[in-house]
């Protein structure tokens, strides 16, 4: 049966039939501790009871109507996002890639509306903004780009954390700068606060729009609702997805009133985006994340987790190089091939996900407990011992 699926993924030979919190159960009887969360998606764990109940209740009433009509759940979720962020407007999508596509279109049409010939989109090496043609053009990855040319003109990639390149390239020809506060696929690389503030300052000075990509690092993963809040800056446009649906396909492009002036009727659309089912789940996710104490607990548990991992790095200096990340978006740079580490962890029934720069990502659900953290550390230690000896 697998032969019928397009072979664009390198898949583990395992199939899961049930999920419960941080645990996944395979159809051959194995039990795995999941520290990938579907790549930062299942922020409340697998089959969270609150989300399941909301999904079932909504499914009994209404799934889809299209955006030809008002969608009450969409309006509710949009209001929650606007009330708790910089944004004035929200466009709903099904994925992060779609949210990024909307953000790029919004930035370009903004300057078209102002009758200014500014269309260049500036991004950073190591970024990952999705797999649409526009998104892969933001990347400098030959693997992602190869064979898809010619790419879309008007995109430029500069070095990560290169201040001189920022001064040289953010100018009155730039439409937008797009940046992940923490690069996920790029190796859990955190933009230094000074650099991100410089980007914002140069954007403001030149009239350039700032697009923040919070698809992987947003929705509470760093201990604040969105990672850019740690820097006390506000974007003009923001892309979110993954965690906002807690496992149900949902994304959104948020913007200020000013940045959205070109996105008038007929300029963008989505058949499924913002459907009643997805938005019902999204509302439930937002309610959970905004509950008193939730984000504070993420900060507390992530501090505990980080200290435990630092201890592990000290214990196995031949295997580990450094710890990266923020909150519960953690990465360990390894001295061995990261895929070898994740493969051995898999053998110990621990699910991890590799990233660029030889990094192993640790992306647990945000409601992970200290007891579960201790179990993760135990399996990480066992994996390290197996590799060392």
C-alpha positions in Angstrom: 0.0 0.0 0.0 2.9 2.4 0.8 3.9 2.2 -2.9 0.8 4.2 -3.7 2.0 7.2 -1.7 4.3 9.7 -3.4 7.8 9.0 -2.0 8.7 12.6 -0.9 9.3 11.6 2.7 11.9 9.4 4.5 9.6 7.5 6.8 10.3 5.3 9.9 8.9 1.8 9.5 6.3 2.3 12.2 2.6 3.1 12.1 0.7 4.6 15.0 -2.8 3.8 15.9 -3.5 5.7 19.1 -2.2 8.7 20.9 -2.7 9.9 24.5 -0.9 13.0 25.9 2.8 12.6 25.3 2.4 8.9 24.3 2.0 7.2 21.0 1.1 3.6 20.5 2.1 1.7 17.4 0.1 -1.1 15.7 2.8 -3.6 16.6 2.3 -3.0 20.3 5.1 -0.6 21.1 4.7 2.5 23.3 6.7 5.7 22.3 7.3 8.9 24.3 6.7 11.6 21.7 9.0 14.6 22.0 8.2 15.8 18.5 4.5 16.7 19.0 4.0 16.2 15.2 6.8 18.8 14.7 5.5 21.4 17.2 1.8 20.8 16.4 0.2 18.9 19.2 0.9 21.5 21.8 -1.7 20.0 24.2 -0.7 16.4 23.5 -2.4 13.7 21.6 -6.2 13.4 21.8 -6.5 16.2 24.3 -9.9 15.7 25.9 -11.0 19.3 25.7 -10.1 19.5 22.0 -11.7 16.1 21.2 -15.0 17.2 22.9 -15.1 20.5 20.9 -14.3 18.7 17.7 -17.0 16.1 18.2 -19.6 18.7 19.1 -18.8 20.9 16.1 -18.7 17.9 13.8 -22.2 17.0 14.8 -23.5 20.4 13.7 -21.5 21.9 10.8 -18.2 21.2 9.1 -17.9 23.5 6.1 -19.8 26.2 4.4 -17.0 28.2 2.5 -16.1 31.9 2.9 -19.1 32.9 0.8 -20.9 33.3 4.1 -20.1 34.5 7.7 -18.5 31.9 9.9 -19.1 32.6 13.5 -16.3 30.4 14.8 -13.9 32.2 12.5 -15.0 35.5 13.8 -14.6 34.3 17.4 -11.1 33.0 16.8 -10.1 36.1 14.9 -11.3 38.3 17.8 -9.3 36.2 20.3 -6.1 36.6 18.1 -6.6 40.3 17.7 -7.4 40.9 21.4 -4.1 39.1 22.4 -1.7 40.3 19.7 -0.5 43.3 17.8 -3.0 42.5 14.9 -6.1 44.2 13.7 -6.9 41.7 10.9 -6.7 37.9 10.4 -6.9 35.7 7.3 -7.3 32.0 8.0 -5.4 29.2 6.1 -4.9 25.5 6.4 -1.2 25.5 6.9 1.9 27.5 7.7 3.0 27.6 4.0 -0.4 29.2 3.1 0.0 31.7 5.9 3.5 32.7 4.6 2.1 32.9 1.0 -0.6 35.3 2.2 2.0 37.4 4.1 4.3 37.8 1.1 1.3 38.7 -1.2 0.1 41.2 1.5 3.6 42.8 1.6 3.9 43.2 -2.1 0.4 44.5 -2.8 0.8 47.0 0.1 3.4 48.9 -1.9 1.5 48.4 -5.2 -1.4 50.1 -3.5 0.9 52.9 -2.5 2.2 53.0 -6.1 5.7 52.3 -5.0 8.0 49.9 -6.9 9.1 48.0 -3.8 8.8 44.2 -4.0 12.0 42.7 -2.7 11.6 40.2 0.1 14.6 39.8 2.4 15.2 36.5 4.3 18.0 34.8 6.2 20.2 31.8 5.5 18.9 28.7 7.3 15.3 29.9 7.2 12.4 27.6 6.5 9.1 29.3 5.5 7.4 26.4 3.7 7.4 24.7 0.4 5.3 26.9 -2.0 7.3 28.5 -4.8 7.5 31.8 -2.9 8.5 30.1 0.3 11.3 28.1 -1.2 12.6 31.2 -2.9 13.1 32.7 0.6 15.5 29.8 1.4 19.1 29.3 0.4 18.7 25.5 0.5 19.8 23.9 -2.7 18.0 20.7 -1.7 14.7 22.6 -1.5 15.3 24.7 -4.6 16.8 22.2 -7.0 14.7 21.4 -10.1 12.0 23.9 -9.4 13.5 26.8 -11.3 13.2 29.4 -12.5 12.4 30.8 -9.0 10.4 33.9 -8.3 12.4 37.1 -8.8 12.7 39.8 -6.1 13.9 37.6 -3.2 17.3 38.0 -1.4 18.8 35.8 1.3 21.4 37.3 3.6 23.6 35.8 6.4 22.1 34.9 9.8 22.9 37.6 12.4 25.0 39.7 10.0 24.5 43.3 11.2 26.4 44.8 8.3 24.3 42.9 5.8 21.2 44.3 7.5 22.4 47.9 7.0 23.3 47.2 3.4 20.1 45.4 2.4 17.2 46.9 4.3 16.5 50.1 2.3 13.8 51.9 0.3 13.7 49.1 -2.2 12.8 46.4 0.3 9.1 45.5 0.6 9.5 43.2 3.6 11.9 41.4 5.8 10.8 37.9 6.9 12.3 36.3 10.0 11.7 33.4 12.4 12.6 34.6 15.9 13.9 31.0 16.4 14.8 29.0 13.3 13.3 25.6 13.7 14.4 23.6 10.6 17.5 25.7 10.6 18.8 24.2 13.8 17.0 25.9 16.7 19.0 29.1 16.0 17.7 32.0 18.2 18.0 35.5 16.8 19.9 37.6 19.4 17.7 40.3 20.9 19.9 43.1 19.6 19.8 41.8 16.0 16.0 41.4 16.0 15.6 44.9 17.4 17.9 46.2 14.8 15.9 44.6 12.0 12.7 46.2 13.4 14.5 49.6 13.7 15.7 49.5 10.1 12.3 48.4 8.9 10.7 51.4 10.7 13.3 53.8 9.4 13.0 52.7 5.8 9.2 52.0 5.7 9.8 48.3 5.2 7.2 45.8 6.5 8.4 43.2 9.1 7.0 39.7 8.7 7.4 37.5 11.7 7.1 33.7 11.0 5.8 32.1 14.3 4.6 28.9 12.7 6.9 26.7 14.8 7.9 29.0 17.7 4.5 30.6 18.4 1.4 29.6 20.4 3.1 29.4 23.8 6.1 27.3 22.8 8.6 29.8 24.2 6.6 30.6 27.4 4.9 33.7 25.9 2.0 33.5 23.5 4.4 34.5 20.7 8.2 34.5 20.7 8.6 38.1 19.4 7.0 39.3 22.6 10.3 38.5 24.4 11.9 41.2 22.3 9.3 43.9 22.9 8.8 44.4 19.2 5.7 44.2 17.0 5.6 43.0 13.4 3.4 44.3 10.7 2.4 40.8 9.5 2.7 37.4 11.3 2.3 33.9 10.1 1.1 31.2 12.5 0.0 27.6 12.1 1.0 24.2 13.7 0.1 24.8 17.4 -2.9 26.9 16.7 -4.9 23.9 15.7 -3.5 21.5 18.3 -3.2 18.9 15.6 -6.1 20.0 13.4 -5.0 21.7 10.2 -5.2 25.4 10.8 -3.1 28.5 10.0 -3.5 32.2 10.0 -1.9 35.4 8.7 -2.3 38.3 11.1 -1.6 41.9 10.2 -2.0 45.5 11.3 -4.7 47.6 9.7 -2.1 49.5 7.8 -0.3 46.5 6.3 -3.6 44.9 5.1 -4.7 47.9 2.9 -4.1 46.1 -0.3 -5.9 42.9 0.6 -9.4 43.9 -0.6 -12.2 41.7 -1.9 -11.0 39.3 -4.6 -7.3 39.6 -3.9 -6.9 36.4 -1.9 -9.0 33.5 -0.8 -9.2 29.9 0.5 -11.8 27.3 0.1 -11.2 25.6 3.4 -9.5 28.4 5.4 -11.3 29.3 8.5 -14.0 26.6 8.3 -16.2 26.1 11.3 -14.6 22.8 12.3 -11.0 24.1 12.3 -11.9 27.3 14.0 -13.9 25.6 16.8 -10.7 23.7 17.6 -8.6 26.8 17.3 -10.8 28.7 19.8 -10.4 25.8 22.2 -6.6 25.8 21.8 -6.5 29.6 22.4 -8.7 29.2 25.5 -6.3 26.6 27.0 -3.1 28.5 26.2 -4.5 31.7 27.7 -5.8 30.1 30.9 -4.2 31.6 34.0 -0.9 29.9 34.8 -0.5 28.0 31.5 2.3 30.1 30.0 3.9 30.5 33.4 4.0 26.7 33.7 5.6 26.5 30.3 8.3 28.8 31.5 8.8 26.9 34.8 8.9 23.4 33.2 11.2 24.6 30.3 13.7 25.9 32.9 13.7 22.6 34.6 14.0 20.7 31.3 16.9 23.0 30.1 18.8 22.4 33.3 18.4 18.7 33.0 19.6 18.7 29.4 22.6 20.9 30.3 23.6 18.3 32.8 23.3 15.6 30.1 25.6 17.7 27.8 28.2 17.9 30.6 27.9 14.2 31.2 28.5 13.2 27.5 30.9 15.8 26.1 31.9 13.4 23.3 28.3 13.3 22.0 26.9 16.7 22.7 28.2 20.2 21.9 25.6 22.7 23.1 22.0 23.4 24.1 19.9 25.8 22.0 16.5 27.3 22.1 13.9 28.9 24.3 11.0 27.5 26.3 10.0 24.1 25.0 11.6 24.7 21.6 14.9 23.0 22.5 17.8 21.7 20.4 20.9 19.8 21.2 23.8 20.2 18.7 25.6 16.9 18.5 29.2 15.9 17.7 27.9 12.8 16.0 25.5 12.6 13.1 22.2 13.8 14.5 20.3 11.2 12.5 22.3 8.5 14.2 21.2 9.9 17.6 17.5 10.2 16.6 17.6 6.6 15.2 19.0 5.2 18.5 16.5 7.2 20.5 13.8 5.7 18.3 15.2 2.3 19.3 14.7 3.3 22.9 11.1 4.3 22.1 11.8 8.1 22.3 10.7 10.2 19.3 12.9 13.2 18.4 13.3 15.2 15.2 16.6 16.2 13.5 17.2 19.7 12.1 20.0 21.4 10.2 23.4 22.2 11.7 23.5 18.7 13.2 20.9 19.5 15.8 18.4 17.2 17.5 15.1 19.0 18.2 13.1 18.4 21.4 9.5 19.7 20.9 7.3 18.2 23.6 3.6 19.1 24.2 3.4 22.3 26.3 1.6 20.6 29.1 4.4 18.1 29.7 4.9 17.3 33.4 8.2 17.2 35.5 7.7 13.4 35.8 7.6 13.1 32.0 10.6 15.4 31.6 12.5 13.1 33.9 11.5 10.1 31.8 12.7 12.0 28.6 16.1 12.7 30.3 16.3 9.0 31.3 15.8 7.9 27.7 18.2 10.5 26.4 20.8 9.3 28.8 20.2 5.7 27.8 20.4 6.6 24.1 23.7 8.4 24.8 25.1 5.4 26.7 24.2 3.1 23.9 26.0 5.3 21.4 29.0 5.8 23.5 29.6 2.2 24.4 
